Amino acid sequence: MALRLAGKHAAIVGATGVIGSHIAAAFARHGASVTLLGRSALTQRARLEAQLAAPPAPAPGDPTTTTSSSSSPRAHHFIKLDVSDAASIKAVFAGRGEQSSSAAAAAAAVVGPVDVLVNCAGISQTTVLKRTPDEELARIVDTNLLATMLVCKYARMQSQGCIINVSSLMAIHGGFGASAYAASKAGLIGFTRALCRELAPRSIRVNALLPGWVDSDMWQNLKPELQQAFLKDTPLGRVADPDEVADAAIFLAANQFANNCILNLDGGLSAA
């Protein structure tokens, strides 16, 4: 099949997590050169390179599915970035210099012009508001919302580019013990809607992806009774595979009329 992102440069913030790494791999399979940014982007480089080079999994029910790939570890870049540090965000995205794929230079590398920007760095919350320290509330909002705003502010987006902000089902559905998390992810939706108006004159599209529960450590660490409760309320009766989230990101990145698209990917859980 055609490489939908051939010749494009994609930057993935939060690329070491389950969703971020699967989006990075999908973008690579579709021909993009990918810059992977995260706190452990350098220490986890070997794992990420293997993921970038792996062939796609067969589509459900179709074991013969194949996707062309021009992926190579040498075609991609790895940059250490802690999104809780505003100065680091500015230095990495607004700085000047050449990208480097060498481990020694990558720590000081900066991101060049970007065709597709994905913001999926984030931290969760598991305590009710009354029991959440003020400092933790600020850390959640700063990481999940402010950092995305700063990345979008400083990233050098190409005309005809696309920004994808990974929000969450919690933004519209809420969740016990997730008040600050839900507020920060809801803020991403408002931010996405406003930014798409600001960047439209430059033909830059801005969209948001709202995954529900995804097969990840967060899901696996839930108590079995909580898992069963969520599955009971999900019409499809299962959680998302990370590759399904990545497929949605491919659509948002490649479809040239997708703008201000707030895409639910929750198996119907938001209808419960």
C-alpha positions, -999 to 999 in steps of 0.1 A, spaced: 0 0 0 10 36 -5 32 52 22 9 79 35 36 99 53 65 94 28 90 123 30 74 137 62 92 145 94 72 136 125 80 145 161 65 124 188 66 139 224 61 112 249 74 86 225 86 61 251 52 53 264 29 26 250 8 50 228 37 72 217 60 43 207 32 26 187 24 59 169 61 64 162 64 29 147 32 33 126 45 66 112 78 50 104 60 22 85 42 48 65 75 64 54 80 92 79 113 102 95 105 102 132 121 122 160 112 105 193 113 127 224 109 116 260 127 115 294 141 80 286 144 83 248 181 77 250 181 49 276 153 31 258 167 37 224 174 0 216 138 -10 224 124 19 204 147 11 174 135 -25 174 99 -13 175 105 11 146 120 -16 125 94 -43 132 69 -53 105 33 -44 112 10 -68 130 -17 -84 108 -50 -67 108 -77 -84 129 -91 -113 109 -66 -108 80 -33 -126 87 -21 -118 52 -21 -80 57 12 -63 49 24 -27 48 53 -14 29 80 1 50 111 22 45 119 23 82 155 22 93 169 31 128 194 54 110 165 74 96 152 83 130 163 106 159 162 103 196 161 133 220 159 133 258 132 158 268 115 163 302 83 181 294 80 193 330 110 216 322 97 246 302 132 258 294 141 224 279 110 224 257 120 259 243 156 248 238 147 216 220 120 231 197 130 267 193 168 261 192 189 260 161 211 232 150 211 198 133 194 167 145 217 138 154 211 101 157 242 95 178 237 89 215 264 114 225 249 143 205 212 135 208 210 150 243 218 184 229 200 180 196 171 202 185 140 194 165 140 207 129 110 218 109 81 194 117 54 181 93 35 161 120 36 169 157 22 144 182 18 154 219 12 123 240 33 129 271 13 127 302 9 115 338 -21 100 355 -39 104 388 -53 79 413 -64 100 443 -94 120 450 -91 158 449 -91 163 487 -62 139 491 -41 152 462 -13 175 473 -13 210 457 21 203 441 8 171 425 -22 190 410 1 215 395 24 188 382 -5 170 364 -18 202 348 17 214 338 27 180 323 -6 172 305 -17 206 294 9 234 297 37 213 282 16 206 251 9 243 248 46 251 250 56 225 225 30 238 200 42 274 207 78 266 199 77 239 173 86 250 139 57 236 120 58 233 82 29 247 61 4 219 54 15 203 87 -6 187 113 -7 187 151 -23 158 170 -29 162 208 -36 130 226 -63 137 251 -84 110 269 -119 97 273 -116 111 308 -118 146 293 -155 140 284 -164 111 307 -147 119 340 -135 93 364 -133 88 401 -99 99 415 -90 116 383 -102 152 387 -70 170 378 -62 145 350 -97 149 335 -94 187 337 -60 187 320 -72 164 292 -104 185 288 -82 215 285 -64 199 256 -97 197 237 -104 234 242 -68 242 233 -71 221 201 -102 239 190 -87 273 195 -53 265 180 -69 251 148 -84 286 142 -51 303 148 -30 280 126 -55 276 97 -41 306 78 -8 287 76 -27 255 65 -17 237 97 -44 214 110 -49 207 147 -67 176 159 -72 157 192 -73 119 198 -93 106 228 -84 70 236 -104 51 262 -87 22 279 -57 8 260 -39 -25 266 -10 -11 286 6 -14 320 -20 11 333 -48 -13 323 -30 -44 334 -24 -29 369 -61 -23 374 -79 -45 399 -97 -73 380 -131 -61 393 -124 -26 379 -114 -41 346 -146 -61 344 -167 -30 352 -151 -11 324 -155 -40 300 -191 -44 309 -198 -7 301 -179 -9 268 -202 -20 239 -173 -37 221 -164 -55 253 -126 -50 251 -99 -24 254 -80 -9 224 -48 -24 210 -21 3 209 -18 -3 171 -55 7 168 -47 41 184 -17 45 161 -40 38 131 -63 67 142 -32 89 144 -23 80 109 -57 90 97 -55 124 115 -20 130 101 -28 120 65 -63 132 59 -59 168 46 -95 179 56 -93 166 92 -91 198 112 -106 204 147 -114 166 146 -120 154 182 -117 117 176 -131 93 202 -115 59 203 -131 42 232 -150 12 218 -183 30 227 -175 35 264 -184 72 262 -219 61 253 -223 43 286 
